[in-house]
Amino acid sequence: FSKVTVDDMGNLTFVSGNSQPGDFVDLRFEMNTLVVVVSSQHVLDPSSLYLPKPFALSARAISAAGPYDFCRKSCPENERGFYNTELVFR
């Protein structure tokens, strides 16, 4: 997983070595979603080697987020996102 930081002037910097073998990301979708997964090199990666890595992808169904769900309560932005999604999808 590539990491890019932004400084106070808006400059983007690629952070090498951010992810390691075995790292993972959990994505949760409360609405219809199209996901595109690419294993190519990040456009800001300064390496001249093109070494795409294999990856695994799995999907599973879970119950809808309740009012005290960790994802919902982790920050105000998440609460707004869940609320706005529920206005359309429930």
WODA-V490637 format. One record per residue. N is the residue number from 1. PSI is psi in whole degrees, 0 to 359 (NA if undefined). NEAR is the number of other ideal C-beta (glycine too) atoms within 12 Angstrom. Layout:
# WODA-V490637
n=<N/N>
psi=<PSI/PSI>
near=<NEAR/NEAR>
This chain:
# WODA-V490637
n=<1/2/3/4/5/6/7/8/9/10/11/12/13/14/15/16/17/18/19/20/21/22/23/24/25/26/27/28/29/30/31/32/33/34/35/36/37/38/39/40/41/42/43/44/45/46/47/48/49/50/51/52/53/54/55/56/57/58/59/60/61/62/63/64/65/66/67/68/69/70/71/72/73/74/75/76/77/78/79/80/81/82/83/84/85/86/87/88/89/90>
psi=<124/148/132/131/159/128/181/339/0/8/138/136/127/135/109/148/21/319/154/160/136/347/156/165/133/127/139/132/125/8/172/131/140/127/131/124/130/135/20/170/140/142/333/357/121/351/139/353/136/103/73/142/151/156/162/146/132/154/147/151/139/167/159/153/125/180/340/20/141/315/318/317/357/335/158/325/319/317/318/318/314/316/311/322/317/332/328/321/10/NA>
near=<20/25/18/18/16/13/9/6/8/9/11/16/18/19/17/17/13/17/17/10/11/9/15/13/16/13/16/24/20/25/17/9/12/7/12/8/17/14/17/14/18/22/13/18/22/13/14/7/9/12/11/13/19/9/17/13/15/11/13/10/8/14/9/18/25/14/13/11/19/15/23/23/15/15/12/11/13/19/20/13/23/30/18/15/22/19/12/12/16/12>
